[in-house]
């Protein structure tokens, strides 16, 4: 949280501090953060309820990975768009045709490049023919 919001050298800074996401002053002291949030429950991660809001009491919770993925910001970042079977077929067609780069296909369908790579390598969506 602190690295992503305050350190421009952090690889994810552009998605947090670079977009203006801040941490309340109180939470800059770890003991205050724990007093407000409690210890991290096993299998949970820190989640902002409003993904465009700041890290502060009232906007944060402990959440599992599925909840985190449903709550991602999609403005200028990778999206969590669900691909339909038709989308998968079209992506495969475009990959086979070779007329578009993977990054352009990802942008066209509103997904991250890793989703296109997984489709290309057959790691996911094997059942869609």
Contact map, one row per residue, 1 for C-alpha under 8 A:
111110000000000000000010000000000000000000000000000000100000000000000000000000000000000000000000000000000000000000000000000000000
111111100000000000000010000100000000000000000000000000000000000000000000000000000000000000000000000000000000000000000000000000000
111111100100100000000000000000000000000000000000000000000000000000000000000000000000000000000000000000000000000000000000000000000
111111110111101110000000000000000000000000000000000000000000000000000000000000000000000000000000000000000000000000000000000000000
111111110000100111001110000000000000000000000000000000000000000000000000000000000000000000000000000000000000000000000000000000000
011111110000100010000100000000000000000000000000000000000000000000000000000000000000000000000000000000000000000000000000000000000
011111111100100010000000000000000000000000000000000000000000000000000000000000000000000000000000000000000000000000000000000000000
000111111110110011000000000000000000000000000000000000000000000000000000000000000000000000000000000000000000000000000000000000000
000000111110100000000000000000000000000000000000000000000000000000000000000000000000000000000000000000000000000000000000000000000
001100111111100000000000000000000000000000000000000000000000000000000000000000000000000000000000000000000000000000000000000000000
000100011111110000000000000000000000000000000000000000000000000000000000000000000000000000000000000000000000000000000000000000000
000100000111111100000000000000000000000000000000000000000000000000000000000000000000000000000000000000000000000000000000000000000
001111111111111111000000000000000000000000000000000000000000000000000000000000000000000000000000000000000000000000000000000000000
000000010011111111100000000000000000000000000000000000000000000000000000000000000000000000000000000000000000000000000000000000000
000100000001111111100000000000000000000000000000000000000000000000000000000010000000000000000000000000000000000000000000000000000
000110000001111111111100000000000000000000000000000000000000000000000000000000000000000000000000000000000000000000000000000000000
000111110000111111111100000000000000000000000000000000000000000000000000000000000000000000000000000000000000000000000000000000000
000010010000111111111000000000000000000000000000000000000000000000000000000000000000000000000000000000000000000000000000000000000
000000000000011111111000000000000000000000000000000000000000000000000000000000000000000000000000000000000000000000000000000000000
000000000000000111111100000000000000000000000000000000000000000000000000000000000000000000000000000000000000000000000000000000000
000010000000000111111110000000000000000000000000000111100000000000000000000000000000000000000000000000000000000000000000000000000
000011000000000110011111000000000000000000000000000001100000000000000000000000000000000000000000000000000000000000000000000000000
110010000000000000001111101100000000000000000000000001110000000000000000000000000000000000000000000000000000000000000000000000000
000000000000000000000111111100000000000000000000000001110000000000000000000000000000000000000000000000000000000000000000000000000
000000000000000000000011111110000000000000000000000000000000000000000000000000000000000000000000000000000000000000000000000000000
000000000000000000000001111110011000000000000000000000000000000000000000000000000000000000000000000000000000000000000000000000000
000000000000000000000011111111111000000000000000000000010000000000000000000000000000000000000000000000000000000000000000000000000
010000000000000000000011111111011000000000000000000000000000000000000000000000000000000000000000000000000000000000000000000000000
000000000000000000000000111111111000000000000000000000000000000000000000000000000000000000000000000000000000000000000000000000000
000000000000000000000000001111111100000000000000000000000000000000000000000000000000000000000000000000000000000000000000000000000
000000000000000000000000001011111110000000000000000000000000000000000000000000000000000000000000000000000000000000000000000000000
000000000000000000000000011111111111000000000000000000000000000000000000000000000000000000000000000000000000000000000000000000000
000000000000000000000000011111111111110000000000000000000000000000000000000000000000000000000000000000000000000000000000000000000
000000000000000000000000000001111111111000000000000000000000000000000000000000000000000000000000000000000000000000000000000000000
000000000000000000000000000000111111110000000000000000000000000000000000000000000000000000000000000000000000000000000000000000000
000000000000000000000000000000011111110000000000000000001000000000000000000000000000000000000000000000000000000000000000000000000
000000000000000000000000000000001111111100000000000000001000110000000000000000000000000000000000000000000000000000000000000000000
000000000000000000000000000000001111111100000000000000000000000000000000000000000000000000000000000000000000000000000000000000000
000000000000000000000000000000000100111110000000000000000000000000000000000000000000000000000000000000000000000000000000000000000
000000000000000000000000000000000000111111011100000000000000010000000000000000000000000000000000000000000000000000000000000000000
000000000000000000000000000000000000001111110000000000000000010000000000000000000000000000000000000000000000000000000000000000000
000000000000000000000000000000000000000111110000000000000000000000000000000000000000000000000000000000000000000000000000000000000
000000000000000000000000000000000000000011111000000000000000000100000000000000000000000000000000000000000000000000000000000000000
000000000000000000000000000000000000000111111100000000000000011110000000000000000000000000000000000000000000000000000000000000000
000000000000000000000000000000000000000100111110000000000000011110000000000000000000000000000000000000000000000000000000000000000
000000000000000000000000000000000000000100011111000000000001111000000000000000000000000000000000000000000000000000000000000000000
000000000000000000000000000000000000000000001111100000000001111000010000000000000000000000000000000000000000000000000000000000000
000000000000000000000000000000000000000000000111111011100011100000000000000000000000000000000000000000000000000000000000000000000
000000000000000000000000000000000000000000000011111010000011100000000010000000000000000000000000000000000000000000000000000000000
000000000000000000000000000000000000000000000001111111000010000000000010000000000000000000000000000000000000000000000000000000000
000000000000000000000000000000000000000000000001111111000000000000000011100000000000000000000000000000000000000000000000000000000
000000000000000000001000000000000000000000000000011111000000000000000000100000000000000000000000000000000000000000000000000000000
000000000000000000001000000000000000000000000001111111100010000000000000000000000000000000000000000000000000000000000000000000000
000000000000000000001111000000000000000000000001011111110010000000000000000000000000000000000000000000000000000000000000000000000
100000000000000000001111000000000000000000000001000011111011000000000000000000000000000000000000000000000000000000000000000000000
000000000000000000000011001000000000000000000000000001111111000000000000000000000000000000000000000000000000000000000000000000000
000000000000000000000000000000000001100000000000000000111111000000000000000000000000000000000000000000000000000000000000000000000
000000000000000000000000000000000000000000000000000000011111000000000000000000000000000000000000000000000000000000000000000000000
000000000000000000000000000000000000000000000001110011111111100000000000000000000000000000000000000000000000000000000000000000000
000000000000000000000000000000000000000000000111100000111111110000000000000000000000000000000000000000000000000000000000000000000
000000000000000000000000000000000000100000000111100000000011111000000000000000000000000000000000000000000000000000000000000000000
000000000000000000000000000000000000100110011110000000000001111100000000000000000000000000000000000000000000000000000000000000000
000000000000000000000000000000000000000000011110000000000000111110110000000000000000000000000000000000000000000000000000000000000
000000000000000000000000000000000000000000111000000000000000011111110000000000000000000000000000000000000000000000000000000000000
000000000000000000000000000000000000000000011000000000000000001111111000000000000000000000000000000000000000000000000000000000000
000000000000000000000000000000000000000000000000000000000000000111111100000000000000000000000000000000000000000000000000000000000
000000000000000000000000000000000000000000000000000000000000001111111110000000000000000000000000000000000000000000000000000000000
000000000000000000000000000000000000000000000010000000000000001111111111000000000000000000000000000000000000000000000000000000000
000000000000000000000000000000000000000000000000000000000000000011111111000000010000000000000000000000000000000000000000000000000
000000000000000000000000000000000000000000000000000000000000000001111111000000010000000000000000000000000000000000000000000000000
000000000000000000000000000000000000000000000000111000000000000000111111100000000000000000000000000000000000000000000000000000000
000000000000000000000000000000000000000000000000001000000000000000011111110000110000000000000000000000000000000000000000000000000
000000000000000000000000000000000000000000000000001100000000000000000011111010100000000000000000000000000000000000000000000000000
000000000000000000000000000000000000000000000000000000000000000000000001111111110000000000000000000000000000000000000000000000000
000000000000000000000000000000000000000000000000000000000000000000000000111110000000000000000000000000000000000000000000000000000
000000000000000000000000000000000000000000000000000000000000000000000000011111000000000000000000000000000000000000000000000000000
000000000000001000000000000000000000000000000000000000000000000000000000111111100000000000000000000000000000000000000000000000000
000000000000000000000000000000000000000000000000000000000000000000000000010111110000000000000000000000000000011100000000000000000
000000000000000000000000000000000000000000000000000000000000000000000001110011111000000000000000000000000000011100000000000000000
000000000000000000000000000000000000000000000000000000000000000000001101010001111100000000000000000000000000011100000000000000000
000000000000000000000000000000000000000000000000000000000000000000000000000000111110000000000000000000000000011000000000000000000
000000000000000000000000000000000000000000000000000000000000000000000000000000011111000000000000000000000000000000000000000000000
000000000000000000000000000000000000000000000000000000000000000000000000000000001111111100000000000000000000000000000000000000000
000000000000000000000000000000000000000000000000000000000000000000000000000000000111111100000000000000000000000000000000000000000
000000000000000000000000000000000000000000000000000000000000000000000000000000000011111110000000000000000000000000000000000000010
000000000000000000000000000000000000000000000000000000000000000000000000000000000011111111000000000000000000000000000000000000000
000000000000000000000000000000000000000000000000000000000000000000000000000000000011111111100000000000000000100000000000000000000
000000000000000000000000000000000000000000000000000000000000000000000000000000000011111111110000000000000000000000000010000010010
000000000000000000000000000000000000000000000000000000000000000000000000000000000000111111111000000000000000000000000000000000011
000000000000000000000000000000000000000000000000000000000000000000000000000000000000011111111100000000000000000000000000000000000
000000000000000000000000000000000000000000000000000000000000000000000000000000000000001111111110000000001000000000010000000000000
000000000000000000000000000000000000000000000000000000000000000000000000000000000000000111111111000000000000000000000011000000000
000000000000000000000000000000000000000000000000000000000000000000000000000000000000000011111111100000000000000000000000000000000
000000000000000000000000000000000000000000000000000000000000000000000000000000000000000001111111111100001000000000000000000000000
000000000000000000000000000000000000000000000000000000000000000000000000000000000000000000111111111101000000000000000001000000000
000000000000000000000000000000000000000000000000000000000000000000000000000000000000000000011111110000000000000000000000000000000
000000000000000000000000000000000000000000000000000000000000000000000000000000000000000000001111111100000000000000000000000000000
000000000000000000000000000000000000000000000000000000000000000000000000000000000000000000000111111110000000000000000000000000000
000000000000000000000000000000000000000000000000000000000000000000000000000000000000000000000110111110000000000000000000000000000
000000000000000000000000000000000000000000000000000000000000000000000000000000000000000000000110111111011000000000000000000000000
000000000000000000000000000000000000000000000000000000000000000000000000000000000000000000000000011111111000000000000000000000000
000000000000000000000000000000000000000000000000000000000000000000000000000000000000000000000010000111111100000010011000000000000
000000000000000000000000000000000000000000000000000000000000000000000000000000000000000000000000000011111110000010000000000000000
000000000000000000000000000000000000000000000000000000000000000000000000000000000000000000000000000111111111000000000000000000000
000000000000000000000000000000000000000000000000000000000000000000000000000000000000000000100100000111111111100000010000000000000
000000000000000000000000000000000000000000000000000000000000000000000000000000000000000000000000000001111111111110110000000000000
000000000000000000000000000000000000000000000000000000000000000000000000000000000000000000000000000000111111111100000000000000000
000000000000000000000000000000000000000000000000000000000000000000000000000000000000000000000000000000011111111000000000000000000
000000000000000000000000000000000000000000000000000000000000000000000000000000000000001000000000000000001111111000000000000000000
000000000000000000000000000000000000000000000000000000000000000000000000000001111000000000000000000000000111111100000000000000000
000000000000000000000000000000000000000000000000000000000000000000000000000001111000000000000000000000000111111110110000000000000
000000000000000000000000000000000000000000000000000000000000000000000000000001110000000000000000000000000110011111110000000000000
000000000000000000000000000000000000000000000000000000000000000000000000000000000000000000000000000001100100001111111000000000000
000000000000000000000000000000000000000000000000000000000000000000000000000000000000000000000000000000000000000111111100000000000
000000000000000000000000000000000000000000000000000000000000000000000000000000000000000000000000000000000100001111111110000000000
000000000000000000000000000000000000000000000000000000000000000000000000000000000000000000100000000001001100001111111111000000000
000000000000000000000000000000000000000000000000000000000000000000000000000000000000000000000000000001000000000011111111100000000
000000000000000000000000000000000000000000000000000000000000000000000000000000000000000000000000000000000000000001111111111100000
000000000000000000000000000000000000000000000000000000000000000000000000000000000000000100010000000000000000000000111111111110000
000000000000000000000000000000000000000000000000000000000000000000000000000000000000000000010010000000000000000000011111111000000
000000000000000000000000000000000000000000000000000000000000000000000000000000000000000000000000000000000000000000001111111000000
000000000000000000000000000000000000000000000000000000000000000000000000000000000000000000000000000000000000000000000111111111000
000000000000000000000000000000000000000000000000000000000000000000000000000000000000000000000000000000000000000000000111111111000
000000000000000000000000000000000000000000000000000000000000000000000000000000000000000000000000000000000000000000000110011111000
000000000000000000000000000000000000000000000000000000000000000000000000000000000000000100000000000000000000000000000010011111110
000000000000000000000000000000000000000000000000000000000000000000000000000000000000000000000000000000000000000000000000011111111
000000000000000000000000000000000000000000000000000000000000000000000000000000000000000000000000000000000000000000000000000011111
000000000000000000000000000000000000000000000000000000000000000000000000000000000000100110000000000000000000000000000000000011111
000000000000000000000000000000000000000000000000000000000000000000000000000000000000000010000000000000000000000000000000000001111
